[in-house]
Amino acid sequence: MGVFLCDTMVLVLGFSTFIMINHVYIGYAFPLDRDFQTRKLQEFKSSYFFRREHVSLASSSSSPSPSPSPSPSSPLLNQATVGSGVFPVIAYGADPTGKNDSTDAILSAISDAVSGDGVGFLMHGIANLGGVHISLEGGIYKISRPIKFPVAGRGNILISGGTLKASDNFSTEGYMIDLSSPSSSPNSQYNYEYVTLRDLMLDCNFKGGGIRTINNLRISIDNCYITHFTTTGILVQSGHETYIRNCFLGQHITAGGDPGERNFTGTAIDLQGNDNAVTDVVIFSAEVGISISGQANMITGVHCYNKAYGFGGTGIYLKVPGITQTRIVNSYFDYTGIVAEDPVQFHVSDCFFLGDAFIVLKSIRGVVDGINIVNNMFSGSNKGIDIVQLDQTNREFTDIGHVVVDKNNVKGMSLKATIAKGVAQVNGTSWTIDFNKILVFPRRIKFVQHTLMADAIGLFPNTVLRNISDNQVLIQSDAIVQGTASVTVDQGLWMSS
């Protein structure tokens, strides 16, 4: 039994034709010699691919194809860019030295990149452009107007790899990269989907904001450095699922202890939409680190050392009264803390608060419910500052539901909790344990559990809980007792029959 493999290749060079024919015979007879077959097949394949590569190179060097004509909008565009899906802004005339205005050149590159109809499977009304790439090529570019897309309804786009600096005449109300809808409305409920801004430095030159995304879906802002903003570093309005990660934001470039810190203004990140995430982000100067007015947002791995609370700054400010649904985990609050208005379903855990930083629950309509503040570390300067505080300037909290403040590690600050245990030495028929020093809410204890250990052998007194007003627990017995009483109270436990 035998097997024959034949390969024929034709090479045209000038006016001569060469035909190279290679025959490889792989034969065998029973018993089957598999090692011999495999060896001969590998020899054939190596020889074949070597000749094919050689022929291809020779053909390319002998008869180069003519260069296509550049498009009118990009006179410097070279052959390597055509059809590749990469649009280098330098090829459109952008100045990578930052000396000349590059706004028109960058906008021309973007216009070409998003002009296609696209094919694919994004949200209805949003064309999949296949991952077109507007490359800044590691340059520094001066811009005098916001970088915007000329049309809406586009997706799968990347802008990356360089620095944008606002010129002196850039609008103080504008954003350097503005992913908002142009005048024409898109045929979709969202303006854009799956747009990635990566490896960018934005210098706002104290002339407005850095990035704005309005009513977009699945936007990714990755490894960006945004500074010198006066309004907002990153503004997310409406839309769904903007992910901000591995970024650095600061109004002024500093590494802490800045002598002008009390004058910091602006907001580094403003989330005015739902279901967004901020992950592994450093905010080193701004009046407010992150402002949140949308629901179901996730904050993790964030380091806020923006304007200190003592100077009027806030690390994270939540303006979602009534239904917050925000989780803050594994973050670091450095001399600046958290403020939450009427929080409902609000979670803070595994965070570190340094420099007397604390958490404020601020009453707007007196509502607080579904709160977890657990497993955090607080470090202060022994000034007696409470780790969790109530701001009841507007009105007192009256609608209090399930709130858990517990298992926090405190050094140099005053521990506050909704679950507390107290121990007292007793001698008589009644005793009181005061929990005001530790409990978060005044005049509120929902659950009490107490035990009594009498010193006298054979004494079994009956005890009764008499009063729990003003966060004080009063217990009485029917006999004189000498011993130890322990009491556990809970302000957040609630059960209805």
C-alpha positions in Angstrom: 0.0 0.0 0.0 1.4 3.5 -0.8 0.5 7.2 -0.5 1.7 9.9 -2.9 1.8 13.6 -2.1 2.5 16.1 -4.9 3.1 19.9 -4.7 3.5 22.2 -7.6 4.5 25.9 -7.4 4.7 28.5 -10.2 6.9 31.6 -9.9 6.7 34.4 -12.4 9.7 36.7 -12.5 9.8 39.3 -15.3 9.3 37.4 -18.6 10.5 34.1 -17.4 8.5 31.3 -15.9 9.9 28.7 -13.5 8.0 25.6 -12.5 9.2 23.9 -9.4 7.7 20.4 -8.9 8.4 18.4 -5.9 7.2 14.9 -5.4 7.3 13.2 -2.1 6.6 9.5 -1.8 5.6 8.1 1.4 5.0 4.5 1.1 4.6 1.7 3.5 3.6 -1.9 3.6 2.4 -3.9 6.5 3.5 -3.8 9.2 3.0 0.0 9.4 6.1 2.1 9.9 4.6 5.3 11.5 8.0 6.9 12.6 9.2 6.7 9.0 6.0 8.3 7.7 6.0 11.1 10.2 9.7 11.9 9.5 9.2 12.1 5.7 6.1 14.2 6.1 7.9 16.7 8.3 10.8 16.9 5.8 8.3 17.6 3.0 6.5 20.4 5.0 9.7 22.1 6.0 10.9 22.1 2.4 7.5 23.4 1.1 7.2 26.3 3.5 10.8 27.3 2.9 10.3 27.5 -0.8 6.9 29.3 -0.5 8.5 32.0 1.8 11.4 32.4 -0.6 9.1 32.8 -3.6 6.9 35.3 -1.9 9.8 37.5 -0.9 11.3 37.3 -4.3 8.0 38.2 -6.0 7.5 41.1 -3.6 11.0 42.6 -4.2 10.7 42.2 -8.0 7.4 43.7 -8.7 6.1 46.0 -6.0 2.4 47.0 -6.3 1.7 50.6 -6.9 0.9 52.8 -3.9 -2.8 53.8 -3.6 -3.6 57.4 -3.8 -4.1 59.0 -0.3 -7.6 60.3 0.5 -8.1 64.0 0.3 -8.7 64.3 4.0 -5.4 62.6 4.9 -2.7 63.8 2.4 0.1 62.2 4.5 -1.6 58.9 5.0 0.8 56.1 3.9 0.1 52.7 2.4 0.7 50.8 5.7 -2.4 52.4 7.2 -4.9 51.8 4.3 -7.3 49.1 5.2 -5.5 48.2 8.5 -8.1 49.7 10.8 -5.4 51.9 12.5 -5.6 55.7 12.0 -2.4 57.4 13.2 -3.0 61.0 13.8 0.4 62.1 12.7 -0.4 60.9 9.2 -3.3 63.4 9.2 -1.0 66.3 10.1 -1.1 66.3 13.9 2.0 67.8 15.5 3.4 65.3 18.1 5.6 68.0 19.6 2.7 70.0 21.0 3.7 73.2 19.4 1.0 73.6 16.9 -2.8 73.0 17.2 -3.7 69.4 16.2 -7.4 69.6 16.8 -8.4 69.4 13.1 -6.0 66.6 12.3 -7.2 64.4 15.2 -10.8 65.0 14.3 -10.0 64.1 10.7 -8.5 60.8 11.8 -11.6 60.1 14.0 -13.9 61.0 11.1 -12.3 58.5 8.8 -12.2 55.9 11.6 -16.0 56.1 12.3 -17.2 56.8 8.8 -17.8 53.1 8.0 -21.1 51.4 8.3 -19.7 48.5 10.3 -20.9 45.0 10.6 -21.9 43.0 13.6 -23.7 42.4 16.8 -23.7 45.4 19.1 -26.8 47.1 20.4 -29.5 47.8 17.9 -28.7 51.0 16.0 -24.9 50.9 16.9 -22.6 49.8 14.1 -19.7 47.5 15.1 -16.6 49.1 13.6 -14.4 46.1 14.3 -12.0 47.7 16.7 -10.8 50.7 14.7 -7.9 52.3 16.4 -7.1 56.1 16.5 -3.5 56.1 17.5 -1.8 59.1 19.1 1.6 57.4 18.5 3.1 58.5 21.7 3.0 62.2 20.9 1.9 65.3 22.8 -0.9 67.2 21.0 -2.3 70.6 21.6 -6.1 70.9 21.1 -8.4 73.9 21.2 -11.7 72.1 21.0 -13.2 68.9 22.4 -12.4 65.7 20.6 -15.8 64.3 19.6 -17.2 61.8 17.2 -19.0 63.4 14.2 -21.7 60.7 14.2 -23.5 58.7 16.9 -24.5 55.0 16.7 -20.9 53.6 16.5 -19.1 51.1 18.6 -15.9 49.0 19.1 -13.5 51.9 18.9 -10.1 52.5 20.5 -8.3 55.8 21.2 -4.9 55.3 22.8 -1.3 56.0 23.2 -0.5 59.7 23.8 -1.0 63.0 25.5 -3.6 65.7 24.9 -3.1 69.2 26.3 -5.8 71.9 26.2 -4.7 75.2 24.7 -5.1 78.5 26.4 -8.3 79.2 24.4 -9.9 75.9 25.2 -13.5 76.3 26.6 -13.6 76.4 30.4 -16.9 74.4 30.1 -15.7 71.8 27.6 -14.3 68.3 28.0 -11.1 67.3 26.2 -12.7 64.0 25.1 -16.4 64.3 24.8 -18.4 61.1 24.1 -21.8 62.9 23.8 -24.2 62.7 21.0 -23.7 65.1 18.1 -26.7 67.1 16.9 -28.2 64.2 15.0 -29.9 61.7 17.3 -28.8 58.1 16.9 -31.1 55.3 16.0 -30.4 53.6 19.3 -31.2 54.1 23.0 -27.5 54.7 23.5 -25.1 57.0 21.7 -22.0 54.8 21.6 -21.0 51.3 22.8 -17.7 49.7 23.6 -15.4 52.7 23.2 -12.0 52.3 24.9 -9.9 55.2 26.0 -6.5 53.7 27.0 -3.0 54.8 27.9 -3.8 58.6 27.6 -2.6 61.6 29.6 -5.0 64.5 29.5 -3.7 67.9 30.7 -6.8 70.1 31.0 -4.6 73.2 31.5 -7.2 74.5 34.1 -9.7 75.0 31.2 -12.5 72.6 31.9 -12.8 68.8 32.3 -11.1 65.7 31.0 -13.5 63.1 29.8 -17.3 63.2 29.4 -19.5 60.2 28.5 -23.2 60.8 28.1 -25.8 58.0 27.6 -23.3 55.4 26.5 -22.9 51.7 27.0 -19.9 49.7 28.1 -17.3 52.4 27.9 -13.8 51.6 29.2 -11.4 54.3 30.5 -8.1 52.4 31.3 -4.7 53.6 32.4 -5.4 57.3 32.0 -3.7 60.2 33.8 -6.0 63.3 34.0 -4.9 66.5 35.6 -5.4 70.3 35.8 -9.2 70.1 35.5 -11.3 72.8 36.9 -14.7 71.1 36.7 -14.5 67.3 36.5 -11.8 64.8 35.6 -14.3 62.1 34.4 -18.0 62.8 34.1 -20.4 59.9 33.5 -24.0 60.9 32.8 -26.7 58.4 32.3 -25.9 55.3 30.2 -24.8 52.0 31.6 -21.6 50.2 32.6 -18.7 52.7 32.3 -15.6 51.1 33.8 -12.8 53.3 35.0 -9.7 51.4 36.1 -5.9 51.9 36.7 -6.2 55.6 36.4 -4.7 58.6 38.2 -6.6 61.9 38.7 -5.6 65.1 40.3 -6.4 68.8 39.8 -2.8 69.6 40.9 0.1 67.3 40.4 1.2 66.5 44.0 2.1 63.5 46.1 0.4 64.8 49.3 1.1 67.5 51.8 0.6 70.2 49.2 0.7 73.7 50.7 -2.2 74.8 48.4 -4.4 71.8 49.4 -7.1 73.9 51.1 -7.6 75.6 47.7 -8.3 72.5 45.7 -11.5 72.5 43.8 -13.4 70.3 41.3 -14.4 66.7 41.3 -12.1 63.9 40.1 -14.9 61.4 39.1 -18.6 62.2 38.9 -20.9 59.1 38.4 -24.4 60.3 37.4 -25.5 56.9 36.1 -26.0 53.3 37.1 -24.0 50.2 37.2 -20.5 51.7 36.8 -17.3 50.6 38.4 -14.2 52.4 39.6 -11.3 50.0 40.2 -7.7 50.6 41.2 -7.8 54.4 40.9 -5.7 57.0 42.7 -7.2 60.5 43.3 -4.5 62.7 44.5 -6.0 66.2 44.4 -9.5 67.6 44.1 -12.2 68.9 46.4 -14.3 65.8 45.9 -12.7 62.5 45.0 -15.8 60.6 43.7 -19.3 62.0 43.5 -22.0 59.4 43.1 -25.6 60.2 42.2 -26.5 57.0 40.4 -27.4 53.6 41.7 -25.6 50.2 41.9 -22.1 51.5 41.4 -19.0 49.6 42.6 -15.9 51.2 44.1 -12.9 49.0 44.8 -9.2 49.5 45.3 -9.4 53.3 45.2 -6.9 55.5 47.1 -8.3 59.0 47.9 -5.9 61.5 49.3 -7.5 64.6 47.7 -8.5 67.6 49.8 -8.5 66.6 53.5 -11.8 66.7 55.4 -10.3 69.3 57.7 -10.0 71.6 54.7 -13.6 70.9 53.5 -12.8 68.0 51.1 -14.5 64.6 50.7 -13.2 61.3 49.5 -16.5 59.9 48.2 -19.8 61.8 48.4 -23.0 59.8 47.7 -26.0 61.8 46.7 -28.4 59.0 46.1 -30.9 59.4 49.0 -33.4 56.6 49.3 -31.9 53.8 47.2 -28.1 54.0 47.2 -27.1 50.5 46.2 -23.4 51.3 46.3 -20.5 49.1 47.4 -17.2 50.5 48.5 -14.6 47.9 49.3 -10.8 47.5 49.7 -10.2 51.2 49.4 -7.9 53.7 51.2 -9.2 57.0 52.5 -6.2 59.2 53.4 -7.3 62.1 55.6 -10.6 62.3 53.7 -13.7 60.1 54.2 -17.1 59.2 53.0 -20.5 61.1 53.2 -23.7 59.3 52.3 -27.1 61.0 52.1 -30.1 59.0 53.4 -28.3 55.8 52.4 -30.4 52.7 51.6 -28.5 49.5 50.7 -25.0 50.8 51.2 -21.9 48.7 51.9 -18.4 49.7 53.1 -16.0 46.9 54.0 -12.3 46.1 54.1 -11.3 49.7 53.8 -8.5 51.7 55.6 -9.2 55.2 57.0 -6.1 57.1 57.9 -5.6 60.5 59.6 -8.9 60.6 61.6 -10.9 59.9 58.4 -14.5 58.8 59.1 -17.9 57.9 57.6 -20.8 60.3 57.8 -24.5 59.3 57.4 -26.3 62.5 56.4 -30.0 62.8 57.0 -32.0 64.4 54.2 -35.4 62.9 54.9 -34.4 60.9 57.9 -34.1 57.5 56.2 -31.3 55.0 56.7 -31.7 51.3 56.0 -29.8 48.3 54.7 -26.3 49.5 55.8 -23.2 47.4 56.3 -20.1 49.2 57.6 -17.9 46.2 58.6 -14.4 44.9 58.8 -12.7 48.3 58.2 -9.6 49.8 59.8 -9.5 53.3 61.3 -6.3 55.1 62.4 -6.3 58.5 64.1 -4.5 60.9 66.3 -6.3 60.2 69.6 -8.6 63.3 69.3 -11.7 61.3 70.2 -13.1 61.4 66.7 -15.9 58.9 66.0 -15.4 56.5 63.1 -19.1 56.8 62.1 -21.0 60.0 62.6 -24.5 61.2 62.0 -25.2 64.5 60.3 -28.8 65.4 61.4 -28.6 69.1 60.6 -31.6 68.9 58.2 -33.6 66.5 60.4 -33.2 63.6 62.7 -33.1 60.0 61.4 -36.5 58.6 62.2 -36.9 55.9 59.6 -34.1 53.5 60.7 -34.1 50.0 59.3 -31.5 47.3 59.4 -28.1 48.9 60.0 -24.9 47.0 60.8 -21.8 48.8 62.0 -19.6 46.2 63.5 -16.2 44.4 63.6 -14.2 47.5 62.8 -10.6 47.8 63.9 -9.9 51.2 65.6 -6.7 52.9 66.8 -6.6 56.5 68.0 -10.3 57.1 67.3 -13.6 56.4 69.0 -15.2 53.1 68.1 -18.9 53.4 67.1 -21.2 50.4 66.4 -24.7 49.2 66.2 -23.9 46.0 68.1 -22.2 46.3 71.5 -21.4 44.2 74.5 -21.0 45.5 78.1 -19.9 44.0 81.3 -20.6 45.4 84.8 -19.8 44.3 88.4 -23.1 44.2 90.3 -23.9 44.5 94.0 -27.6 44.9 94.8 -30.9 44.3 93.1 -30.6 46.6 90.0 -27.8 47.7 87.7 -27.5 49.9 84.6 -25.1 49.7 81.7 -24.7 52.8 79.5 -24.0 52.2 75.8 -24.1 55.8 74.6 -20.4 55.9 74.2 -20.3 53.3 71.5 -23.8 53.1 69.9 -24.3 55.0 66.6 -27.9 56.1 67.0 -29.1 57.9 70.2 -32.1 56.5 72.1 -32.3 53.3 70.1 -31.9 49.7 71.2 -33.9 47.1 69.5 -32.6 43.9 71.0 -31.1 43.0 74.5 -29.6 39.8 75.8 -28.3 39.7 79.3 -26.7 37.1 81.6 -25.9 37.2 85.3 -23.1 35.3 87.1 -23.6 35.3 90.9 -20.6 34.9 93.2 -22.7 33.1 95.8 -23.1 29.4 95.4 -26.7 28.1 95.2 -28.2 31.6 94.5 -30.6 31.6 91.6 -32.1 35.1 91.4 -34.8 36.0 88.9 -33.9 39.0 86.7 -36.0 41.2 84.5 -35.2 43.9 81.8 -36.8 47.1 83.1 -35.7 49.8 80.7 -33.7 50.4 77.5 -34.3 54.1 77.0 -31.5 56.6 76.2 -29.3 53.6 75.2 -29.1 52.6 78.8 -30.0 49.1 79.9 -31.6 48.7 83.4 -31.9 45.2 84.8 -33.4 44.3 88.2 -33.4 41.1 90.3 -35.6 39.7 93.0 -32.6 39.3 95.4 -29.5 41.0 96.3 -26.8 39.8 93.9 -23.0 40.2 94.0 -21.4 39.1 90.7 -21.0 40.0 87.1 -23.6 41.0 84.5 -23.0 41.0 80.7 -25.3 42.6 78.2 -25.4 42.5 74.4 -27.5 45.1 72.5 -28.3 45.6 68.8 -29.6 48.8 67.2 -30.2 47.4 63.8 -31.9 44.1 64.4 -35.6 44.2 63.4 -38.1 41.4 63.3 -41.9 41.7 63.0 -44.2 38.9 64.0 
